[in-house]
Amino acid sequence: MEEILSKLNEIATQKFGAEYAEARAQKLNKAMLTLKEGRVEAAKQGIEKGVALRVLVNGAWGFASVGSFNAESLMSAMADACRMAKIASKRLKTRIKLADTKTVVDHVQLKPKKDPAEVQMEEKIKTTLTVNKAIIEYDQRIKSCTIDYMDLTGTSCFINSEGTCIKQDKLYVWARITAAAMLNGVFTFSREEIGSTEGYELFDNMLETISEKVAKRAVEQLSAKQPKGGKFPVVLGPNVVGVFVHEAFGHLAEADLALAGGVLADNLGKKIGSDLVTFYDDGTVNGAFGSYKYDDEGVPAQKTLLIKDGVVTGLMHNRETAQKFNAEPTGNARAEDFRVEPIIRMRNTYMAPRDYTFEELLEDIAFGYYFKSFRGGQANLDGTFQVGIQEAYEIINGELGAAVRNASISGSTLETLFKVDAVGKDFELAPGRCGKGQTAFVCDGGPHIRIREVLVGGNT
């Protein structure tokens, strides 16, 4: 395969005059499974293989993909990519240039304790059915339970015209468990995800604990009250901190979105949060769902500092945006599969811990809220955000009080970061899947934190 990919790049540079060319091949085994109320609704597995071809001709990108390894089809697709780039270059005002990066030759091999590709579908179904049954039988008020499972294993091969040649094993295992409960017209929802780049042993170690957590939350929220609407001090759990870092700040720190009008483009080097705020995007966390050794441009993953002590220190880059910002590539270029071009994506994005205990975060709050687990979130390029909460509690005189349901927080990211006045010493990462036209596997998280005031959605 390496010989064919190298030949494709030679054709692009020598025959069509491309200043840069790359070929990215993949062969992946994928298994997916969905269970609902003890029934298998979908179960499928198969092989996805193909090649992505990208070229830079006269300062413009051209891209093509082929769902096979047929040499003749690949040669034709490479010619098409070069022609498209030439056409696009005629309308280009500013030529695209790429930041320099070191040439890499490497073979990244993974040796999981339990390879999901070697686990039969029957065993995967049996495991998820056991979890499904345990949740449904946890309490008669639980009315539904859905489990989605996915694993992905295989190898990718990346070769560019600069001499980089990387073969990289891929391994992802993931599951999402959801439950719904109902009583007297009150409906509650509970969800957890688990995911890893290590092996199938993740499910042996975590599924029972996660299933009880999901079921217990759904039932407890039935007796929860509605929150008061208004501005209050809050303590956020690592799960909520993670989605806030990801949604409210992380997307703004992706250099392509910063160039598209995001608020961080004009705030590099400026203070946008309290001295307690330090954020990273890190592709090197062992076993985390957003970790890998090289991105889809052949750039090594790294630990990228985004904010230090409240000051914006950097953005997440691919080679194109790094050149525009006169920065170094950060290894954030990722493609969902061979069908699409790599774009800037987060990896494991988190807030750094400090030195408060959980009890110390609560003790100065006369009345406020502890938001433990998120339901969903979104953010806009102008820096505004909203995060829904699926598990929450009142804080009264420094102690946890009654459970609260259907809460949310919203506001301006920059204003909120200045109001962070205490940061915990604990730390957790949670897996997820991020959508940005493509799906990327990520983690986010951090410690517990306290915000002295944030807008809480609820009853007025």
Secondary structure, 3 states (H helix, E strand, C coil): CHHHHHHHHHHHHHHCCCCEEEEEEEEEEEEEEEEECCEEEEEEEEEEEEEEEEEEECCEEEEEEECCCCHHHHHHHHHHHHHHHHHHHCCCCCCCCCCCCCCCEEEECCCCCCCHHHCCHHHHHHHHHHHHHHHHCCCCCEEEEEEEEEEEEEEEEEEECCCCEEEEEEEEEEEEEEEEEEECCEEEEEEEEEEECCCCHHHHHHHHHHHHHHHHHHHHHHHCECCECEEEEEEECHHHHHHHHHHHHHHHHEHHHHHCCCHHHHCCCCECCCCCCCEEEECCCCCCCCCCCECCCCCECCEEEEEECCEECCCECCHHHHHHCCCCCCCCEECCCCCCCCEECCCEEEECCCCECHHHHHCCCCEEEEEEEEEEEEECCCCEEEEEEEEEEEEECCEEEEEECCEEEEEEHHHHHHCEEEEECCCEEEEEEEECCCEEEEEEEECCEEEEEEEEECEC
